[in-house]
Amino acid sequence: MVSSIKRFIIGRPLKSAELGEQKLNKTKALAILSSDALSSVAYGPEQILIVLVTVGTAAFWYSIPIAFGVLLLLSTLILSYRQIIFAYPHGGGAYVVSKSNLGINAGLVAGGSLLVDYILTVAVSVSAGTDAITAAFPALHDVNVEIAVLFVILITILNLRGVTESASVLAYPVYLFVLALFLLIGTGIFKIATGSASPGVHAGIGTPAAGVSLFILLRAFASGSSALTGVEAISNAIPNFKDPAPSNAAKTLLLMGTLLAVLLSGIVFLAYYFGISPRAEVTVVSQIAEETFGRNVLYFFTQGTTALILILAANTGYSAFPLLAVNLAKDKFIPRMFLVRGDRLGYSNGIITLGAASIALIIAFHAETEHLIPLYAVGVFVPFTLSQTGMMVKWLREKPKGWIPKFLINTVGAFTSMVVTVIFFLTKLPQVWPILVFLPVIIYLFHRIRKHYDAVGEQLRIATCERAVPIEGNVIIVPVAGITHVVENSLNYAKSLGPSQLMAVYIAFEREDEHKFEEKWKKWQPDVRLVTLHSHYRSIINPLAKFIDIVEHKASESNYRVTVVIPQFIPKKGWENILHNQSSLLIRTFLLYRKNVVVSTVPYHLKK
Amino acid sequence: MVSSIKRFIIGRPLKSAELGEQKLNKTKALAILSSDALSSVAYGPEQILIVLVTVGTAAFWYSIPIAFGVLLLLSTLILSYRQIIFAYPHGGGAYVVSKSNLGINAGLVAGGSLLVDYILTVAVSVSAGTDAITAAFPALHDVNVEIAVLFVILITILNLRGVTESASVLAYPVYLFVLALFLLIGTGIFKIATGSASPGVHAGIGTPAAGVSLFILLRAFASGSSALTGVEAISNAIPNFKDPAPSNAAKTLLLMGTLLAVLLSGIVFLAYYFGISPRAEVTVVSQIAEETFGRNVLYFFTQGTTALILILAANTGYSAFPLLAVNLAKDKFIPRMFLVRGDRLGYSNGIITLGAASIALIIAFHAETEHLIPLYAVGVFVPFTLSQTGMMVKWLREKPKGWIPKFLINTVGAFTSMVVTVIFFLTKLPQVWPILVFLPVIIYLFHRIRKHYDAVGEQLRIATCERAVPIEGNVIIVPVAGITHVVENSLNYAKSLGPSQLMAVYIAFEREDEHKFEEKWKKWQPDVRLVTLHSHYRSIINPLAKFIDIVEHKASESNYRVTVVIPQFIPKKGWENILHNQSSLLIRTFLLYRKNVVVSTVPYHLKK
């Protein structure tokens, strides 16, 4: 039944050979991998204005040069990641690039930040999208957290079904959002050009504004850079592309960068022209849409697609997290289970872990985004900085033909990312300090896990000629609880294992019971030696364990192995197990993990 | 570590031989078994007045005759249970009495009601006690549920430590409460006799009051009978008494009945004399104490001990529930685990089940008692009625010397209990209907469980001469995942089991991998046959299960048994298990419950 529910939710299992069919073409890849980056224009420009408004509306014109700065940063990031795609065609993004050029710890810092960052991506974008919905339907405000959790579950299921299917579903909202913003920007500029839109109050570019300092401008720039979260997703996901993967990925990246640049500049320009001030209740995009369209159907279309893309931005996390986890697991820094492909060929353990972790974050933070966003942005810019520094090192080391412009691009990118990171730490320490605690902890864990896997691997590896000493024979112990068919069945089995010494062990709680049982046994199984142990404390495991220790000690001297044969009857229906003390399960688990004995369970299946 | 925490909380384990030392003398038994009954005087008289106040204060004098009615009911209950103690010296109370005289279903109705009733006892009395505390410290009101849960946990731990120890701790509050009420009643009556207390407004006994109907009086009587909950506890707990258990129990019962009668009459009389009206914020006992003592230290002493005994009334449930569960488990109506004595010789499974169930109730009802009390009272009077009817049948059937007065006592008791039960159903159906749903369900479950145990017993029983056919030999299957020491270890073991056919099974996910592995294997273990299975869907269990089916079918034809030998390496530290896919655990569980094969696990303990 569980299995048929699973089939219904995630679909029939796919054969490994069907993997190729699950790859993405460019159109679908753009939809699935760029929703995070593109959705950032819904809040990036606003972040700039929120900083500038602390000085005054006269400073709003600075948003234009700051936007240029952000666009420049975007260009260096896009160009740099394009270089990364070709240099590392098997994907892995910041983790792989940092690891191979800057060493393992830099790689782990990048990988650790990104792992957490993808969880934050999901939590933040779903919460933001839910806010947009509950803003429209205030009655739902009390169940904010529940709605957000429901969305995460839905997106998790979509991703468990597989990337192709989720791409089909997710492509529409992304393209509709792009369409809506193009309509908005196009209409706005057309109206301005034809003079049919009245400009808002805005200071001319270059007007001096009192109180503007370099610090404020840098802070506005850093805030605006939050619009760039998500641009690294494509370089992580190259293995998901159809062949030729790297060139398809590079084209998709350029297309995404162009779209992002156009949308970003358009929004910043219109906001400036209409003199829009950030307000708590109404977003900047919403204000622009109202100025441009009025409150008509196009306004609601813009708002609706914005809400939708914010929720779907979570999907970028679902594409990137499992692939990053695969890279870390291949290098043995996280558990091996992240390497396993599920029924639908996705890395289901990664998908489920991501879903569960982001649900935990949403519940812990009551789906309130404001405390998570700075952490989220730092988590992006740390790996940005590391990967571009890594590329610098690569060019310097390899010096291929025409490396100097490439090196310069990465240098500019690395420097700017680092500045943004530093500004975040300087201006938002109360929100971003957890990353300083978290990163050392996770890197310690990564190393700890690696050390364990290395130790295990070494102990399991077969050394060339050395062979284990063959076993001379077996000592077989059958714990018995009564004179029943189950015990008979187990004794029959034990007798068939030769060469061996067989003994039955009975654990008595009461003295009188002991003698009675011994006599009955003699009549029933005169050829099987019975050992009776008395348990003062009504425990079965302790006397049995002590007895096994003694037997094992003697057996190992003559190269005999000890086998404990456990009789177990299996009820016909699963629920009936709760009606029976699970002594055999307890004994089995205890012996297996604590003692060096073979544990054999002889099932006796009941027929009714 | 888990073990030493357990030692710290519940104490060192006790030998079975120490059971005698855990028995109760009369003083401790009175404290431990009567807190429920005695604490009822804190709310019983109030329940009567709450009904009468609906007619008017002129009707308050009816509380005197009603109290006489309740005292009469109390006397018949005490006398009847005294008769039960001697008739059934091994305890069991209503369940045993009803079962042996009225048949199994009557017994199960009584037993089922009482099981739930003890859970309600704990939930109701702890919640009521918590209310008394948070009424004194209103700041704690928001954490009501948490406090109540904490008390339940504390009482559960006390009971896990064992009855003697909990008796020592619990004896003081009970005796202090009795002392406080004696002081209160004594001072009150002394002041009235010496004329130093001014009487409140109260109508003389016999004054006609408009609107008083038989229905109202019966309802007030039923409400007042809630003061009698808990009187059956002693008859259930006879096995906990020191020898001679029945006569000690009977003496304790009489003492408890006398105390209860004195306290009840005193409180009812003082309430009537001072003309006290029930109020939502202040309890009747608190009003009496204020009239009698004024707001001095004695007043607070009375209030404090009342709060304490309400919480400790829960302990009655802890004495009675596990013993009732033992009786039901002996008759195979509930799981066998309730028969097992824990480390401290208490029936720990019963204690823990009771604690967990009442915590669930407290959380579900937000520690609000008003919805639980009617259910609780019905749950008591149903078994009262059944057990007394059972005694009637017993006297009629056996007719021992001087049976007629005994029969009359039980007849009066049975009739009155039944009337109280009927009144509860008539006047409080909206609160007590769940019991009408619950009882049929639990009785169905009881029978279902019994049927299962009977079926199992029959299948396990060794028929006189019939012997199982001996096993000719074994087919041994070793699933292998690679060429490692773990596999080598398992193969070595498998080779030592003769006579047998041995094969290794490798499950390949990739075609190329398959051939490579086969070649390596030929070099490594040329004498062990390797079967390679291809898994299209990346599942290990499905191909293995299909293969085992084929092998098992062939083996059973020639009386061979199939053994699956599973290689498993055991990491040195427990936490490290999460780093390894638990394939062997999954395979083991699946094969054991689904297939008729012996499952042997060969552990390979890692050294670092």
Interface residues (C-beta under 8 A of the other chain):
Chain A: P13 L14 K15 S16 A17 P335 R336 M337 V340 R341 D343 I449 H452 Y453 A455 V456 Q459 L460 R461 I462 R467 A468 P470 I471 E472 G473 N474 G482 I483 T484 H485 V486 E488 N489 N492 Y493 K495 S496 L497 G498 P499 F509 E510 W524 H536 Y537 R538 S539 R561 T563 Q568 F569 I570 P571 G574 E576 I578 L579 H580 N581 L592 Y593 N596 V597 V598 V599 S600 T601 V602 P603 H605 L606 K607 K608
Chain B: P13 L14 K15 S16 A17 P335 R336 M337 V340 R341 D343 I449 H452 Y453 A455 V456 Q459 L460 R461 I462 R467 A468 P470 I471 E472 G473 N474 G482 I483 T484 H485 V486 E488 N489 N492 Y493 K495 S496 L497 G498 P499 F509 E510 W524 H536 Y537 R538 S539 R561 T563 Q568 F569 I570 P571 G574 E576 I578 L579 H580 N581 L592 Y593 N596 V597 V598 V599 S600 T601 V602 P603 H605 L606 K607 K608
